[in-house]
Amino acid sequence: MTAEWWRDAVIYQIYPRSFADSTGDGYGDLPGSITKLDYLAKLGVDAVWFSPFYRSPMADAGYDVADYMDIDPMFGSLEDAQRLIAEAHARGLRVVVDLVPNHTSDEHAWFQAAIAAPPGSPEREYYLFRDGAGENGELPPNNWKSVFGGRGWTRLTAPDGTPEQWYLHLFDVKQPDLDWSSEKVRSGFDDVLRFWLDRGVDGFRIDVAHSLVKAEGLPDWDEEQSMLDGQSGPMWDQDGVHEVYRRWRRILDSYDGDRSLVAEAWVPDPTRLAMYLRPDEMHTAFNFEFLDCRWDAAEYRATISATRAADRAVGAPTTWVLSNHDVVRHASRFGLADPGASHEGIGVRDEQPDNVIGLRRARAASLMMLGLPGSAYLYQGEELGLPEHTTLPDDLRQDPTWVRSGFTRVGRDGCRIPMPWTADEPGLGFSPTGATWLPQPEAYRGLAADRQVDVPGSTWSLYRGALAARKRLDLGRGEIAWVDAPDHIVAFDNGAVRVMTNVLGAPVPLPSGYAVLLSSVDIDGDELPTDATVWLTAI
Ligand code: TEU
């Protein structure tokens, strides 16, 4: 395999509870995932990233980890994980696992020991316990809010019923934040990294990588002022976090086999984000600026240029992503009036996306993305053009965002629907009994994998063709050279390929001297129509 595989890899995100179920309980699992590795190898991806499969009470679908060194029974066993890694490697697929270091589950042994011990005891050093403000400590220690809604602090109650200290949770109340100034936390995570590196994983995706270290003294967040200053709040992107990643990098580098780290860090300033990618820190970071782009050519050009320039300055590849388990699927997002603002599932309640326009633009955006140099992340089902499930009954919603936001944000369940594998089986072939933990929308039937694999013109075939050409022409290791074009056209050369996307404008003639290698729609004549991408090669 190529050295520094992470520089140009296409990595497929598996959300294990919704990928493939082998037991029939309606929840996907690791043995189920193993049965789909051939499908992924055929699609042509280089690696798979698994969202958390660790032991967890599932308050945040596994992002609340109770034991980092065990598999949740819902997903299988450690032996299954071991077999999964071996089976993936046997097919030339790398394996990336999800590491959640900002918080644990409240059911983790560290938190259980902490709350059983009195305030000020060494057991409490692992988390951010503080006395409350106000006369009797009845007010939270500061004004920080939870990302999911509501306040970011919860007060403990002693066994005799008296109120006690507060603990910080930037996410759900069942996800207490760790205190990364503690050496015990740091060395505890060294052990977790080694545990999985010893079992052969090729890398880690670091959950909320910008939040581990908080500002000294946990000051109130003046959100308005931070916005004016273009700064993150005191819980995000603090300089001290880089020390943690340097430590991890040393651990990874002590193993052979090109192991890598990818940061999930919502840091809007590309230069600040690139600091995580300095040569002694992480290898890559998700580029959410690209995901946040509206369907607007100028915005794409500016974002691609800025992110690429910031990464080039530190010698890192740029990493592109359009969908994941936290955002509205791009096949629906692009069918909304404002795709940029609605990625968190806020908009889809009041406005039903136009999924025909959405899919057309999604195919165009995906083909543009796969023509860019660097690495790219695909979210399970985007290769089938799956839309968001926007009409889930409220009583089935499981994402904590829904409850914590006081039922104002529908949450992320709509992008986490079980995969449709076969059109004519119950549950669309997701499980042997037909059970699915969330219902699939009717639109999934026609998009099932067995209707698309090897079918010319299908979204699956478009992805497969792009991945094959990308590899053959080494596009991942190329560089962008902008091409002069009308305002509504995003046009660049990357090595042997010219990529052109028509964003929302009138058809334009294709340049002479080029042949169409791939296109997101049928090209009729010699024009690039609205909302379409082509890859061209010189003749
Ligand atoms: O997400 C971090 C994060 O900040 C996002 O949650 C985003 O702001 C949110 O989804 C908007 O609704 C990571 C995981 O990807 C996510 O699934 C977890 O819920 C979260 O961390 C907590 O672990």
Residues whose N, C-alpha, C, O or C-beta is under 5 A from the ligand:
A	BS01	TEU	D60 Y63 F171 D207 V208 D326 E344
